[in-house]
Amino acid sequence: MIKKIESSEMTKKSLNSLRAAMKNLVFIKDRAVIHMGKVNDPDILVIIADFFLKMAEVTWCIASGIYGQKLIVIFRNAGFRLDAGKKAQKLFGKWGSAGGHKSAARAEVPIHEIRPEIKEPADVRQFVLAKVKEM
């Protein structure tokens, strides 16, 4: 019971988000990429990234969404020689704050900073996918 309490991040509400994440899941090589569109709580992106990183074929999981007026991008990886913090900084640092640790990182980009890159709100997904392809 203690293990379940300590490790459980799953709620009924997060199950709905996981269902949506499965519909939005894209694989690029060994990367699972999920753009959720608008989210009510950016913490759901962390839960999604951690969840999909458990897949055997996945070395990286990148979950993104728009919270308020910011694009939030969560990075997770399963490699010892990888550096999520450096990757986040390289891909999104020029537009906002980005960084983290070897296996976990986060980028927060004000939407107005990427306006030249995107024309429609739906283009944010394509923007994130294009950045992930640069990894």
C-alpha positions in Angstrom: 0.0 0.0 0.0 2.8 2.4 0.8 4.5 1.7 -2.5 1.2 2.5 -4.3 0.8 5.8 -2.4 4.5 6.8 -3.0 4.6 6.0 -6.7 1.0 6.8 -7.8 0.6 9.9 -9.9 -2.4 8.5 -11.7 -5.8 9.9 -11.0 -9.1 9.6 -12.9 -8.4 13.1 -14.3 -5.0 12.1 -15.6 -6.4 9.0 -17.3 -8.3 11.3 -19.6 -5.1 13.1 -20.5 -3.3 9.8 -21.1 -6.1 8.7 -23.4 -5.6 12.0 -25.4 -1.8 11.5 -25.3 -2.1 8.1 -26.9 -4.0 9.7 -29.8 -1.4 12.4 -30.1 1.6 10.1 -29.8 4.2 10.3 -32.6 7.4 8.2 -32.9 10.5 9.8 -34.4 13.3 7.1 -34.3 13.7 6.3 -30.6 11.7 9.3 -29.4 8.1 9.3 -28.3 6.7 12.8 -28.9 3.3 14.0 -27.6 1.9 17.5 -28.1 -1.2 18.0 -26.0 -2.4 21.4 -27.2 -3.8 23.5 -24.4 -3.4 22.0 -20.9 -5.0 23.1 -17.6 -2.0 22.0 -15.6 1.5 21.7 -16.9 2.2 18.9 -14.4 0.2 16.5 -16.6 3.0 16.8 -19.2 5.5 15.4 -16.6 3.2 12.5 -15.9 2.8 11.8 -19.6 6.5 12.0 -20.3 7.4 9.7 -17.4 4.6 7.2 -18.5 5.7 6.9 -22.1 9.4 6.7 -21.3 8.6 3.2 -19.8 8.2 1.9 -23.4 10.9 -0.6 -24.3 11.7 1.0 -27.7 11.8 4.6 -26.4 15.0 6.3 -25.3 13.5 9.8 -25.2 10.1 11.1 -24.4 9.1 14.7 -25.1 5.7 15.9 -24.0 4.6 19.5 -24.8 1.5 21.6 -24.3 0.4 25.2 -24.1 -0.3 26.5 -20.6 -1.5 30.1 -20.4 0.7 32.0 -22.9 3.6 29.6 -22.8 4.7 26.5 -24.7 5.9 24.0 -22.1 8.2 21.1 -23.2 9.1 18.3 -20.9 12.1 16.1 -21.7 12.8 12.7 -20.3 15.4 10.1 -21.3 16.6 6.7 -20.3 20.2 6.9 -21.3 23.3 7.4 -19.1 25.2 9.3 -21.7 22.4 11.6 -22.7 21.8 15.1 -21.4 18.2 16.3 -21.4 19.1 19.7 -20.0 21.6 20.5 -22.8 19.1 19.2 -25.4 16.3 21.4 -24.0 18.6 24.4 -24.0 19.9 23.7 -27.6 16.4 23.2 -29.0 14.3 25.9 -27.2 16.7 28.1 -25.2 16.8 30.9 -27.8 13.1 31.6 -27.3 12.7 31.1 -23.5 14.1 29.4 -20.4 15.3 25.8 -20.9 17.5 23.4 -18.9 17.6 20.6 -16.5 19.5 17.5 -15.6 20.9 14.5 -17.5 17.6 12.6 -17.6 15.0 15.3 -17.1 14.5 18.8 -18.4 12.0 21.5 -19.2 11.6 24.4 -21.6 9.2 27.3 -21.2 8.7 29.5 -24.2 6.4 32.5 -24.4 4.1 31.9 -27.4 4.8 35.5 -28.6 8.5 34.5 -29.0 7.8 31.8 -31.6 5.1 33.8 -33.5 7.4 34.2 -36.5 7.7 30.4 -36.6 3.9 29.7 -36.3 0.9 31.1 -38.1 -1.9 29.2 -36.5 -2.3 27.6 -33.0 -2.2 24.2 -34.6 1.3 25.0 -36.0 2.8 24.7 -32.5 2.6 20.9 -32.8 4.5 21.0 -36.1 7.0 23.5 -34.5 7.7 21.0 -31.6 8.0 18.0 -34.0 10.5 19.9 -36.2 12.6 20.8 -33.2 12.6 17.1 -32.0 13.7 16.0 -35.4 16.8 18.1 -35.0 17.9 16.1 -32.0 
